[in-house]
């Protein structure tokens, strides 16, 4: 379903900020070395009296690691200084394992009070009645009117009951990172079209340099579908009659070209490489380009100088416009099992105030959702964020909406499509077979959903 751009896209940076939620899947945001870091041994939702009137609430981070964990620890410290009656226990989960950890906690009725959750998880968790609706809290909150209206409405739109289950604190956009220094040395222009892209990959490939690096390991499905729709220009993921578009001929055409790069223009290890390995290949100068999102800015900026790398938009589609995935936000949610929902929402508010959002998004390199942050100098001076705004400000940009409402949508991507990518790269499955199986699974899920809820 294509959103109304008038409603979901801001047409200039000064007018506030993106009113479009940009797909995740996944803000699909990630952090390098996503190992678990924790301040506590447990994420139990059961509050405890620490001393006097003080209560303890637990917070689970779905993307812990050396870059992002310290940011949350700083936010928690600031919150506790302003709220001495509340102690927040932080529990960090590695991104690749986070969804399964939440699933197990819900099944065992041993959930945290609060968590950072990807937008694409909200439909499933709301159906499982795991989350607390936040509509009344938000209506009375000082955040009301400040948080990106389009992102709030999107979060309500994708769940079956239309309620609000998460307050988004960050937005994302898929882009291509290029080694600006290496491109200049080779005299190659940054690609603007897909023909330019494949040509640049070939030109930049030398005995000492790969033109590109493919994510064949965990998380590859999310990135792959964003490339496919950016190439084809298709704006429906599932049509009104329940047909999936992932197996469209334009996607087959793209993937034939894309996977042909493997081992010719990319490392052999790409078949199993995940985020960490992919980023390391780029940052160490072994690959000239990598596709990810603006959220990997933090890792690149730590490894490289500002003049060594830059962001460019995904090339324009066969239709001649930019196409991006809708719904790429991450928010803070409260679990229904929390015994201290009022204190929990105080933390939700604090995590989404201008100071906290500015700290988190500036460090990570993503787009804040609080309008009070949008005029800050760091945001205006960020090259990669200006690229993101240029895509959203383009009046011809179109958004497509993945079927987040399907409870097993992410399971299909994580458990079937990820491994399917490796089968194609290994030569065990054809692109046509891969896309057909993907489409069949989505269509079967859509049929079950229609039967249950329509």
C-alpha positions, -999 to 999 in steps of 0.1 A, spaced: 0 0 0 15 34 -10 12 61 16 0 96 7 32 117 4 13 148 15 7 131 48 38 111 53 66 131 37 78 165 48 89 184 18 117 204 34 140 200 64 130 234 78 93 224 78 101 200 106 114 166 96 104 133 79 68 125 82 75 92 65 84 62 85 113 46 66 113 8 66 129 -17 89 126 -34 93 148 -33 107 159 6 115 173 -22 104 198 -5 127 227 -24 139 259 -21 159 293 -36 154 304 -65 177 268 -68 189 277 -87 220 254 -86 251 263 -60 277 243 -58 309 241 -40 342 219 -67 357 216 -104 356 179 -104 349 154 -86 328 124 -95 349 94 -72 349 88 -77 386 96 -44 404 114 -44 437 117 -20 465 154 -10 464 153 16 493 124 36 506 101 47 478 125 37 450 113 11 425 133 -8 399 123 -12 363 141 -32 337 151 -20 302 161 -43 273 181 -30 244 175 -49 212 208 -38 196 235 -38 223 272 -33 215 302 -12 223 289 18 203 252 20 214 253 5 249 272 35 264 246 58 249 217 41 267 238 39 299 243 77 297 205 83 291 197 60 321 221 78 343 206 112 334 171 98 340 180 84 374 194 118 384 161 135 376 141 106 390 157 94 422 127 72 430 133 50 400 162 26 393 166 14 358 184 -19 351 199 -22 317 201 -55 298 217 -55 264 208 -81 237 229 -88 206 208 -78 176 209 -111 158 195 -129 189 172 -102 203 140 -113 186 143 -149 199 151 -136 234 120 -115 234 99 -143 221 112 -166 248 106 -140 275 70 -135 264 63 -172 263 77 -176 298 59 -145 311 92 -131 322 94 -99 303 111 -66 310 92 -34 319 105 -15 289 123 -23 257 137 -8 226 117 -26 199 118 -26 161 87 -14 144 82 -46 125 78 -66 157 49 -46 170 21 -64 151 31 -98 164 36 -87 199 3 -68 200 -16 -99 188 2 -119 216 -11 -91 240 25 -87 252 26 -49 251 8 -21 269 -12 3 248 3 38 252 -25 59 237 -37 74 269 -3 80 282 8 97 250 -23 118 248 -15 134 282 23 136 275 44 166 267 56 145 238 22 147 221 27 170 191 65 168 191 70 132 179 69 126 142 32 123 134 37 100 105 57 76 125 31 76 153 3 69 128 23 42 111 29 24 143 -9 24 150 -18 15 114 2 -17 112 -13 -33 143 -46 -51 141 -63 -31 169 -50 3 158 -35 12 192 -1 27 199 25 3 213 57 21 208 70 57 208 97 60 180 129 77 190 148 72 157 143 68 120 165 53 93 171 51 56 190 26 34 219 41 14 252 31 -2 284 41 15 313 47 -9 350 51 -2 352 86 -14 390 86 -13 393 55 -34 367 67 -59 387 100 -63 419 81 -69 403 60 -96 386 90 -112 352 73 -109 319 93 -102 295 82 -75 267 61 -92 233 77 -96 216 49 -117 217 11 -113 236 9 -146 261 34 -130 262 12 -99 271 -21 -117 296 -3 -139 313 13 -109 315 -20 -91 333 -34 -122 356 -4 -125 365 -3 -88 374 -40 -87 411 -45 -89 436 -71 -77 437 -53 -43 402 -40 -41 366 -54 -43 341 -32 -59 314 -42 -34 306 -65 -5 273 -85 -2 257 -94 30 251 -131 27 248 -138 64 223 -129 91 201 -99 82 208 -101 45 171 -105 36 161 -71 49 188 -54 29 181 -74 -2 144 -66 -4 152 -29 -1 175 -31 -30 150 -50 -51 122 -25 -46 146 4 -50 155 -11 -84 120 -21 -96 101 10 -84 72 -13 -73 52 2 -44 31 -28 -33 46 -56 -14 13 -75 -12 -15 -66 -35 -51 -62 -25 -59 -97 -39 -31 -112 -17 -4 -116 -44 32 -110 -33 54 -89 -56 87 -102 -45 89 -125 -75 82 -98 -100 103 -101 -132 120 -69 -124 133 -83 -91 145 -114 -109 163 -92 -134 180 -73 -106 190 -103 -86 206 -120 -116 229 -90 -119 234 -86 -82 244 -122 -74 266 -123 -105 289 -100 -86 297 -126 -60 333 -138 -61 339 -117 -92 336 -83 -75 331 -93 -39 349 -114 -13 342 -152 -12 335 -149 25 304 -127 17 283 -159 17 284 -160 55 294 -124 63 270 -105 85 270 -68 95 302 -68 114 322 -85 87 306 -64 59 314 -31 76 350 -43 84 356 -51 47 346 -16 38 363 3 66 396 -15 61 397 -5 24 390 -39 10 357 -29 -7 349 4 -24 311 3 -17 288 -13 8 250 -11 11 235 -6 46 218 24 62 227 58 77 229 40 111 263 26 104 278 61 103 291 56 138 313 26 129 326 43 97 334 75 115 354 57 141 375 38 115 378 65 88 384 102 84 355 123 72 370 128 37 374 90 32 338 80 30 304 94 21 268 84 18 249 83 -15 213 74 -22 203 41 -35 201 46 -72 169 57 -88 144 30 -99 135 18 -133 106 42 -129 130 71 -125 124 79 -89 137 70 -55 118 42 -37 123 35 0 108 11 25 82 25 49 82 19 86 119 20 95 117 33 130 127 19 164 107 29 195 104 24 232 76 1 244 62 -10 277 54 -46 283 19 -55 296 35 -74 325 51 -43 340 40 -37 376 52 -1 374 37 13 341 37 49 353 74 49 361 80 30 329 63 57 309 84 83 326 114 66 311 97 64 277 92 101 279 127 108 290 142 86 262 122 106 237 128 141 249 150 164 228 181 160 248 180 122 248 171 119 212 198 143 202 224 124 221 214 90 207 208 100 171 239 121 169 262 93 182 246 67 160 240 89 129 203 85 125 172 107 122 155 119 154 117 119 156 114 148 181 108 181 163 127 201 189 159 184 176 155 191 140 171 226 140 203 215 158 235 222 140 249 187 142 220 175 121 222 202 95 259 196 91 257 158 87 265 148 51 247 114 54 216 129 70 214 155 43 214 127 18 186 111 36 166 144 37 173 149 -1 156 115 -8 126 123 14 123 158 2 121 147 -34 85 150 -45 88 119 -67 101 96 -39 77 67 -33 74 45 -2 64 9 -2 50 -8 29 62 -43 39 35 -65 54 45 -59 90 10 -68 100 17 -105 92 28 -121 125 54 -143 108 67 -117 83 100 -113 101 102 -150 107 100 -156 70 128 -132 63 150 -143 91 145 -180 89 138 -186 52 150 -158 31 184 -153 48 193 -190 42 178 -188 7 203 -160 -2 231 -183 8 217 -211 -14 216 -188 -44 252 -176 -37 263 -212 -34 247 -221 -67 223 -246 -51 191 -225 -59 182 -204 -89 171 -168 -84 137 -178 -99 132 -206 -74 144 -184 -45 119 -157 -53 90 -181 -59 95 -198 -25 97 -163 -9 65 -152 -26 47 -184 -17 54 -180 20 43 -144 21 11 -152 2 3 -182 25 8 -160 55 -14 -132 40 -42 -157 34 -41 -170 69 -42 -134 83 -71 -125 60 -90 -155 72 -84 -147 109 -89 -110 109 -110 -99 79 
